[in-house]
Amino acid sequence: MTRRDWAKIKAEYVQGNVTLEDLAKKYEYSLSSMLKRSAKEKWSEERNIYCIKLEEKKQEKKTEILVAESASFDANCLRPAQSAIELIEKRIAEIKKRGNLSYQDTKELEKLGAALKTFQSVGKLALGEDPEQKIPININVHFID
């Protein structure tokens, strides 16, 4: 048998899911010759390395897919959060235009503030930030009697 044939058999073993016994039958070699050649050239070690590298490539591909899906999901979450924040801003501007704040206005502003905080957290999470990070915020609200 030529060197090229052994290379083909070795590749079939290393990259495939066949036994040395299967290959010996397929290529009409004695099992003992196949075992000796395999041991001498460390086919089993190469098969293990090949399997490890193949699994690593599979995991890398899965990771790439999951990262892309995660980014898409985050973008989908960010858009509604931005829209909701815009609506809250518009409502606050409407209340501000009236000039005098009533009791109902202050209650609504409290609710809007809570909603704003919620949507800000969603947006921060979508951008990969920690929404619980404490940053001092100064808000001045003047009540007119």
C-alpha positions in Angstrom: 0.0 0.0 0.0 1.3 3.5 -0.8 1.9 6.3 1.7 -1.0 8.2 0.2 -3.4 5.4 1.0 -2.2 5.4 4.7 -2.7 9.2 4.8 -6.3 8.7 3.5 -7.0 5.9 6.1 -5.5 8.0 8.9 -7.6 11.0 7.9 -10.7 8.9 7.8 -10.0 7.6 11.3 -8.9 11.0 12.8 -11.8 13.0 11.3 -14.5 10.3 11.2 -16.5 8.2 13.5 -15.1 4.8 12.5 -13.1 2.2 14.4 -9.8 0.8 13.4 -11.5 -2.6 13.0 -14.0 -1.0 10.5 -11.1 0.5 8.6 -9.1 -2.8 8.6 -12.2 -4.5 7.1 -12.9 -1.7 4.6 -9.3 -1.6 3.3 -8.6 -5.3 3.7 -5.7 -4.9 6.1 -5.1 -7.0 9.1 -6.3 -5.4 12.3 -2.9 -5.9 14.0 -1.2 -4.0 11.1 -3.8 -1.2 11.5 -3.3 -1.1 15.3 0.5 -1.0 15.0 0.4 1.8 12.4 -2.2 3.7 14.5 -0.1 3.4 17.7 3.1 4.3 15.9 1.6 7.5 14.4 -0.6 8.3 17.4 -3.8 8.4 15.5 -5.9 8.3 18.7 -4.2 11.4 20.1 -4.7 13.2 16.8 -8.4 12.1 16.8 -8.8 13.5 20.3 -7.1 16.8 19.3 -9.3 17.0 16.2 -12.4 16.4 18.3 -11.4 19.0 20.8 -10.8 21.6 18.1 -14.0 20.7 16.3 -16.0 21.2 19.6 -14.2 24.5 20.2 -15.2 25.7 16.7 -18.8 24.6 17.4 -18.8 26.6 20.6 -17.3 29.6 18.9 -20.1 29.5 16.3 -22.8 29.1 19.0 -21.3 32.0 20.9 -21.3 34.2 17.7 -24.9 33.3 17.1 -25.9 34.0 20.7 -24.1 37.3 20.8 -25.8 38.4 17.6 -29.2 37.3 19.0 -28.5 39.1 22.3 -27.6 42.3 20.5 -30.7 42.2 18.4 -32.9 41.5 21.5 -31.3 44.4 23.3 -31.9 46.7 20.3 -35.6 45.6 20.3 -35.8 46.4 24.0 -34.1 49.8 23.6 -36.4 51.1 20.9 -39.7 50.9 23.0 -37.9 52.3 26.1 -36.7 55.3 24.0 -40.3 55.8 22.7 -41.7 55.6 26.2 -39.2 58.1 27.5 -40.2 60.5 24.6 -43.8 60.2 25.6 -43.0 60.9 29.2 -41.0 64.0 28.2 -43.9 65.2 26.1 -46.4 64.8 29.0 -44.1 66.5 31.4 -43.8 69.4 28.9 -47.6 69.6 28.7 -47.9 69.8 32.4 -45.1 72.4 32.6 -46.9 74.6 30.0 -49.9 75.0 32.3 -47.8 76.8 34.8 -49.5 76.0 38.1 -49.1 72.5 39.5 -52.1 71.0 41.0 -52.2 68.1 43.4 -53.2 65.8 40.5 -50.2 67.1 38.5 -47.8 66.3 41.2 -49.2 62.8 41.5 -48.9 62.3 37.8 -45.4 63.6 37.8 -44.5 61.1 40.5 -45.9 58.3 38.3 -44.1 59.6 35.3 -40.9 59.8 37.3 -41.3 56.2 38.3 -42.1 55.1 34.7 -39.1 57.1 33.5 -36.8 55.3 36.0 -38.1 51.9 34.8 -37.6 52.7 31.1 -34.2 54.2 31.9 -33.3 50.8 33.5 -34.5 48.9 30.5 -32.4 51.2 28.2 -29.3 50.9 30.3 -29.6 47.1 30.4 -30.1 47.1 26.6 -26.9 49.1 26.3 -25.0 46.7 28.7 -24.9 49.2 31.6 -25.7 48.5 35.2 -29.0 50.2 35.9 -28.4 50.0 39.7 -25.2 52.1 39.5 -25.8 54.9 41.9 -25.2 58.3 40.3 -26.4 61.4 42.1 -29.1 63.2 40.2 -30.3 66.7 41.1 -34.0 67.3 40.4 -35.5 70.6 41.4 -39.3 70.6 41.5 -41.0 73.8 42.5 -44.6 73.6 43.8 -46.7 76.7 43.3 -49.6 77.1 45.8 
